[in-house]
Amino acid sequence: MASFDVIVIGAGPGGYVCAIHCAQLGLKVGVVEGRDTLGGTCLNVGCIPSKALLNSTHHLHEVHENFEKMGLMGANPTVDWSKMQAYKQDVVDGNTKGIEFLFKKNKVTWLKGWGSIPEAGKVKVGDEIHEAKNIVIATGSVPASLKGVEVDEKTVVTSTGALALEKIPESMVVIGAGVIGLEMGSVYSRLGAKVTVVEYLDKILPGIDGDTVKTFHKILSKQGLEFVMGAAVQGTEVKDGKATVTYKLNKDGSEASITADTVLVATGRKPYTEGLGLEALGVEMLPRGMVKVDDHFQTAAKGIYAIGDAIPGPMLAHKAEDEGMAVAEILAGKHGHVNYGVIPGVVYTTPEVASVGQTEEMLKEEGRAYKVGKFPFMGNARAKAVFQAEGFVKILADKETDRILGCHIIGPGAGDLIHEVCVAMEFGASAQDLALTCHAHPTYSEAVREAALACGDGAIHA
């Protein structure tokens, strides 16, 4: 039996960041992880491998669509799927081994195996029981199931199976038009598959700014993705290596079906908290398996905390990391805090989509007076040079104080550009603060400044 100040259950982004920061603050830390590698879903079968495939297929798209425009002539490359998969795995391995190195560097103990909490202050891993003054649940999430849809990870797959298909399908149906569905749909569309996205709601990317979503939908359609909106999936049937998806249109109840080589179920995720023994410990659970915590991430059971996908809020790796950092600070006697109003979200397609803060829809619902500063990438020289001028930057600011309330970007490098606004919002900056800050030329970031200028006297290049 080993004794620790903190045992973290789960080595995903929330868990490993929490563990490392606890160690930095002088605490003795153990991390329970049953996978053969660290990093959780994100590094192993989520964020990182999907970005590798998005990168590969983006370059393929550039070769086919834009190289000739730039005077780059020659035979188009063919796709070696096994080599692309090997590249993806190399990226994953490099990152997971990096976490192992950080554990050793910070003297964090990896308790290999799956964990449970038999009683307060104790964590069972395999046949061993370890003691801990504090326990942090960072067990992440798993793909949500859909009634009538049986996943086999061969023909009907989750995001995990979609990352490792044996071959590139000629056709794919994606159930769900959220981030995962659109990213993976984009990957296979660029690889030549006919991709059809079936979504229950009437718009893609629920919760994202309406203007952004409308533009993004048009761009994806132009790229070849087809959409069936307002459709409730009734079930799937696999026969002769193909899957048929049956759906019912919400507007009139009519039924239809689509047959494809592969069906990707991308209808969201649910917390993975089963088997921990939480209910017996008095931990209060919320609907859909989430753990209820207070403002300091503590559950109803003293000494047991929870972060990341296991608790309410957006299921994002960086949200979990922030919470992991905050819990570490709290356990070390400091004041950990997460500003949930400034957590960005990104879709890593081409173009990228990024957002932070409130949307126009939210502000209208609140009845808040606001102003909009919008600037198209068509007016940005750098974006035009790389054939990515279809999007825009949109900044929302308080009508009276000019304080930035939100920002929504669709365009090149949106996932990086959004952080300028995040920092500004963290410091309570106004749109004018951004507008008066010199931005290098030519950069994509100039579009952010122009949108900020548009909140005042007006953009220069629009």
C-alpha positions in Angstrom: 0.0 0.0 0.0 1.3 3.5 -1.0 0.1 6.7 0.6 -0.3 10.0 -1.3 -1.5 13.5 -0.8 -3.5 13.3 -4.0 -4.6 10.4 -6.2 -6.0 11.4 -9.6 -8.2 8.9 -11.3 -7.7 9.3 -15.1 -4.7 10.5 -17.1 -6.4 12.6 -19.7 -5.8 16.3 -20.2 -7.6 17.2 -16.9 -6.0 14.4 -14.9 -2.4 14.6 -16.0 -2.4 18.4 -15.8 -3.9 18.3 -12.3 -1.3 15.7 -11.2 1.7 17.6 -12.6 0.6 20.9 -11.1 -0.1 19.2 -7.7 3.5 17.9 -7.9 4.8 21.3 -8.8 3.1 22.7 -5.6 4.9 20.1 -3.4 2.2 17.4 -3.1 2.9 13.7 -3.4 0.8 12.5 -6.3 -0.4 9.2 -7.8 -2.4 8.8 -11.1 -4.6 5.9 -11.9 -4.7 5.0 -15.6 -5.8 1.7 -17.1 -4.7 2.4 -20.7 -1.3 1.3 -21.8 -0.5 4.9 -22.6 -1.2 8.2 -20.8 -3.1 11.1 -22.2 -6.7 9.7 -22.2 -9.1 9.9 -25.0 -7.8 13.2 -26.3 -4.2 12.1 -27.0 -4.9 8.5 -27.9 -8.2 8.4 -29.8 -9.5 12.0 -30.0 -8.1 15.5 -30.4 -4.5 14.6 -31.4 -5.0 11.8 -34.0 -7.9 13.6 -35.6 -5.8 16.7 -36.0 -3.1 14.6 -37.7 -5.6 13.3 -40.2 -7.1 16.8 -40.7 -3.6 18.0 -41.4 -2.9 15.3 -43.9 -6.1 15.7 -45.8 -5.8 19.5 -45.8 -2.5 19.2 -47.7 -4.2 16.8 -50.1 -7.0 19.3 -50.7 -4.4 22.0 -51.3 -2.6 19.9 -53.9 -5.8 19.1 -55.8 -7.4 22.5 -55.5 -4.8 25.2 -55.2 -1.3 24.1 -56.3 -1.9 24.7 -60.0 -3.2 28.2 -59.2 0.2 28.9 -57.6 2.2 27.6 -60.5 3.0 24.3 -58.8 2.6 21.7 -61.6 3.0 18.0 -61.7 1.3 14.7 -61.0 -1.2 14.7 -58.1 -0.2 12.5 -55.2 -2.1 9.3 -54.4 -3.1 8.4 -50.9 -1.2 5.6 -49.0 -3.7 5.0 -46.2 -1.4 2.8 -44.2 1.3 5.4 -44.3 -1.2 8.1 -43.3 -2.3 5.9 -40.4 1.4 5.4 -39.4 2.0 9.2 -39.4 -1.1 9.6 -37.2 0.2 7.0 -34.8 3.7 8.6 -34.7 2.0 11.9 -33.7 0.1 10.1 -30.9 3.1 8.2 -29.6 5.2 11.3 -29.4 2.6 13.1 -27.3 1.8 10.2 -25.0 5.5 9.5 -24.4 5.9 13.2 -23.6 3.4 12.8 -20.7 5.4 9.8 -19.4 8.5 12.0 -19.4 6.7 14.8 -17.5 5.5 12.3 -14.9 9.0 11.2 -14.3 10.4 14.7 -14.3 7.8 15.8 -11.7 7.9 12.5 -9.6 4.3 11.6 -10.3 3.6 7.9 -9.8 1.6 6.1 -12.4 -0.7 3.5 -10.8 -1.4 1.2 -13.7 -4.8 -0.3 -13.9 -8.5 0.7 -13.5 -9.5 2.4 -10.2 -12.4 2.4 -7.8 -13.0 4.1 -4.5 -14.0 1.5 -1.9 -14.2 4.1 0.9 -13.2 7.7 1.6 -9.5 8.2 1.4 -8.8 4.9 -0.4 -8.4 4.0 -4.1 -8.3 0.4 -5.3 -6.2 -0.4 -8.4 -6.3 -4.0 -9.3 -5.7 -5.9 -6.1 -3.9 -3.1 -4.3 -5.4 -0.4 -2.2 -3.7 3.0 -1.9 -4.4 5.8 0.6 -4.9 9.4 -0.3 -5.8 12.5 1.6 -7.7 13.7 -1.5 -9.0 12.0 -4.6 -9.7 13.7 -7.9 -12.1 12.1 -10.4 -10.9 12.9 -13.9 -12.3 9.9 -15.8 -13.4 11.7 -18.9 -16.2 10.6 -21.2 -17.2 8.0 -23.8 -19.3 8.3 -27.0 -23.0 8.5 -26.3 -25.2 5.7 -27.6 -28.2 6.2 -29.9 -31.3 4.1 -29.7 -31.6 1.6 -32.6 -28.0 2.1 -33.6 -25.6 -0.7 -32.7 -21.9 0.2 -33.0 -19.5 -2.5 -34.1 -16.5 -0.2 -34.8 -16.2 -1.7 -38.3 -19.2 -0.6 -40.3 -21.0 1.5 -37.7 -18.3 3.4 -35.8 -17.7 6.0 -33.1 -15.0 8.6 -33.4 -12.6 5.9 -32.1 -13.3 3.5 -35.0 -13.4 6.4 -37.5 -9.8 7.2 -36.8 -8.7 3.7 -37.7 -10.8 2.3 -40.5 -9.2 -0.5 -42.5 -9.7 1.4 -45.7 -11.1 4.6 -47.0 -14.8 4.2 -47.6 -16.5 5.2 -50.8 -19.4 6.6 -48.8 -20.1 7.6 -45.3 -23.1 8.8 -43.3 -22.3 10.9 -40.3 -25.0 11.0 -37.6 -24.7 14.4 -35.8 -23.4 17.7 -37.1 -21.4 18.7 -34.0 -17.6 19.2 -33.9 -16.6 15.6 -34.1 -19.0 14.7 -36.9 -17.9 17.7 -39.1 -14.2 17.2 -38.5 -14.2 13.5 -39.3 -16.7 14.1 -42.2 -14.3 16.7 -43.6 -11.4 14.2 -43.4 -13.1 11.5 -45.4 -14.7 13.9 -47.8 -11.2 15.2 -48.7 -10.1 11.5 -49.1 -12.8 11.0 -51.8 -15.7 9.6 -49.8 -19.3 10.8 -50.5 -20.2 12.1 -47.0 -23.8 12.8 -45.9 -24.4 14.4 -42.5 -27.7 13.6 -40.8 -28.6 16.1 -38.0 -31.7 16.2 -35.7 -31.7 20.0 -35.4 -32.2 22.5 -38.2 -28.6 23.9 -38.0 -25.1 22.5 -37.6 -22.9 23.2 -34.5 -25.6 23.7 -31.9 -24.9 26.7 -29.6 -22.5 28.4 -32.0 -23.2 32.0 -33.4 -25.9 31.9 -36.0 -24.0 34.0 -38.6 -21.0 31.8 -38.3 -23.0 28.6 -38.6 -24.8 29.8 -41.7 -21.5 30.7 -43.5 -19.8 27.4 -42.4 -22.7 25.3 -43.6 -22.4 26.9 -47.1 -18.7 26.4 -47.2 -18.9 22.7 -46.2 -21.6 22.2 -48.8 -19.4 23.8 -51.4 -16.6 21.4 -50.4 -18.9 18.4 -51.1 -20.5 17.5 -47.8 -24.3 16.9 -48.1 -26.6 17.6 -45.3 -30.0 16.2 -44.2 -31.3 18.6 -41.5 -34.1 18.2 -39.1 -33.9 14.4 -39.3 -34.4 11.9 -36.4 -32.4 8.7 -36.9 -34.6 5.7 -36.3 -31.9 3.0 -36.6 -29.2 1.3 -38.6 -29.1 -2.1 -40.3 -25.8 -3.7 -41.5 -26.0 -6.1 -44.4 -23.3 -7.3 -46.8 -20.7 -4.9 -45.3 -22.8 -1.8 -45.8 -25.0 0.1 -43.3 -28.4 1.6 -44.0 -29.5 4.5 -41.9 -33.2 5.1 -41.5 -34.4 8.6 -40.4 -37.7 10.5 -40.0 -38.0 14.1 -41.0 -39.2 16.3 -38.1 -41.2 18.6 -40.4 -43.6 16.1 -41.8 -42.8 12.7 -40.2 -41.8 11.1 -43.6 -39.2 8.4 -43.5 -36.2 7.9 -45.7 -33.0 6.0 -45.7 -29.3 6.2 -46.9 -26.9 3.3 -47.4 -23.2 3.8 -47.0 -20.0 1.8 -46.5 -19.5 3.4 -43.1 -21.7 5.1 -40.5 -20.1 7.4 -38.0 -22.2 8.0 -34.8 -21.2 11.4 -33.6 -24.1 12.3 -31.3 -22.1 13.6 -28.4 -20.4 12.0 -25.3 -21.4 11.1 -21.8 -19.3 11.0 -18.6 -17.4 7.8 -17.8 -18.0 7.4 -14.1 -19.3 3.8 -13.9 -17.5 1.4 -11.6 -16.0 4.0 -9.3 -18.5 3.3 -6.5 -19.5 7.0 -6.1 -23.1 6.5 -5.1 -22.1 4.3 -2.1 -19.8 7.1 -0.9 -22.6 9.7 -0.9 -21.4 11.5 -4.1 -24.4 13.2 -5.7 -25.0 12.4 -9.3 -26.7 14.6 -11.9 -28.7 13.5 -14.9 -26.7 11.8 -17.7 -24.1 10.5 -15.2 -22.4 13.8 -14.3 -21.0 14.4 -10.9 -22.3 17.3 -8.8 -19.6 19.5 -7.4 -19.5 22.8 -5.5 -17.6 26.0 -6.6 -14.3 24.3 -5.4 -14.9 21.1 -7.4 -15.6 19.1 -4.3 -18.3 16.5 -4.3 -20.8 15.8 -1.5 -18.2 13.4 -0.1 -15.4 15.2 1.7 -12.0 14.8 0.1 -13.4 13.7 -3.3 -13.2 16.2 -6.2 -14.2 15.9 -9.8 -13.2 17.8 -13.0 -13.4 17.7 -16.8 -16.0 15.7 -18.7 -17.2 14.1 -15.4 -18.9 17.4 -14.3 -21.2 19.9 -16.1 -19.8 22.3 -18.7 -18.4 21.9 -22.2 -16.6 18.7 -22.8 -13.3 20.3 -23.9 -9.8 19.2 -23.1 -8.7 22.7 -22.2 -11.7 23.2 -19.9 -10.6 20.1 -18.1 -7.0 21.3 -17.9 -8.1 24.6 -16.4 -10.1 22.8 -13.8 -7.2 20.5 -13.1 -5.0 23.5 -12.5 -7.6 25.1 -10.2 -8.1 21.9 -8.1 -4.3 21.6 -7.7 -4.2 25.1 -6.4 -7.1 24.5 -4.0 -5.5 21.3 -2.7 -2.2 23.2 -2.1 -4.0 25.8 0.0 -4.2 28.4 -2.7 -7.2 29.9 -4.6 -8.0 28.0 -7.7 -10.5 29.5 -10.2 -11.8 28.9 -13.7 -13.4 31.7 -15.7 -16.1 29.8 -17.6 -17.0 32.9 -19.6 -13.7 32.8 -21.4 -13.4 29.2 -22.6 -12.9 29.1 -26.4 -14.2 26.4 -28.7 -12.6 25.4 -32.0 -13.6 23.3 -35.0 -10.4 22.3 -36.8 -11.7 22.0 -40.4 -10.6 24.2 -43.2 -11.6 26.9 -42.6 -11.4 26.7 -38.9 -14.2 28.0 -36.7 -13.6 29.5 -33.3 -15.7 31.2 -30.7 -15.5 32.6 -27.2 -18.0 34.3 -24.9 -21.6 35.1 -25.8 -23.4 34.8 -29.1 -25.9 37.3 -30.5 -28.6 34.8 -29.8 -27.6 34.8 -26.1 -27.4 38.5 -25.9 -30.8 39.0 -27.5 -32.3 36.5 -25.1 -30.9 38.5 -22.2 -32.2 41.7 -23.6 -28.7 43.2 -23.4 -27.7 46.2 -25.5 -24.8 45.3 -27.7 -23.0 46.3 -30.9 -21.4 44.2 -33.6 -18.0 44.7 -35.3 -17.6 42.4 -38.3 -14.8 42.1 -40.9 -14.6 39.7 -43.8 -11.4 37.9 -44.6 -12.0 39.0 -48.2 -10.4 42.3 -47.0 -7.4 40.5 -45.5 -4.4 40.3 -47.9 -2.9 37.3 -46.2 -6.1 35.3 -46.3 -6.6 36.0 -50.0 -3.1 34.8 -50.8 -3.8 31.4 -49.3 -7.3 31.0 -50.9 -9.1 31.3 -47.5 -11.0 34.5 -47.8 -14.6 33.2 -47.3 -15.0 33.8 -43.6 -15.0 36.7 -41.1 -14.2 37.9 -37.6 -17.2 39.1 -35.6 -16.8 40.9 -32.3 -19.7 41.6 -29.9 -19.3 44.4 -27.4 -21.4 46.1 -24.8 -23.2 49.1 -26.4 -22.5 51.4 -23.5 -19.1 50.3 -22.1 -17.6 48.8 -25.3 -16.4 45.8 -23.2 -15.9 42.7 -25.4 -18.7 40.1 -24.7 -17.8 37.5 -27.4 -16.0 36.8 -30.6 -16.7 34.4 -33.4 -14.3 33.7 -36.2 -14.5 31.5 -39.3 -11.3 31.6 -41.4 -7.6 30.7 -41.6 -6.0 30.1 -38.2 -9.2 30.9 -36.3 -8.3 28.5 -33.5 -5.2 30.6 -32.8 -6.6 34.0 -33.5 -9.4 33.6 -30.9 -6.9 33.7 -28.1 -6.0 37.3 -28.6 -9.7 38.0 -27.8 -9.6 35.6 -24.9 -6.8 37.5 -23.3 -8.5 40.8 -23.9 -11.7 39.4 -22.3 -9.8 38.0 -19.3 -8.5 41.6 -18.6 -11.9 43.2 -19.2 -10.7 45.0 -22.4 -12.9 47.0 -24.7 -13.1 46.6 -28.4 -11.3 49.9 -28.7 -8.3 48.4 -26.7 -8.0 45.9 -29.5 -8.5 48.4 -32.2 -5.7 50.6 -30.9 -3.2 47.8 -30.6 -0.8 47.6 -33.6 -1.0 44.3 -35.5 1.7 43.1 -37.9 1.0 43.2 -41.6 0.3 41.0 -43.5 -1.2 38.7 -40.9 -4.6 37.0 -40.4 -4.7 38.8 -37.0 -5.3 42.1 -38.8 -8.9 40.9 -39.4 -9.4 40.8 -35.6 -8.2 44.4 -35.3 -10.5 45.4 -38.2 -13.5 43.8 -36.5 -12.6 45.7 -33.3 -12.4 48.9 -35.4 -15.8 48.1 -36.8 -17.2 48.3 -33.3 -16.2 52.0 -33.3 -15.7 54.4 -36.2 -15.5 51.6 -38.8 -13.0 49.1 -40.3 -10.4 50.5 -42.6 -10.3 47.8 -45.3 -14.0 47.0 -45.6 
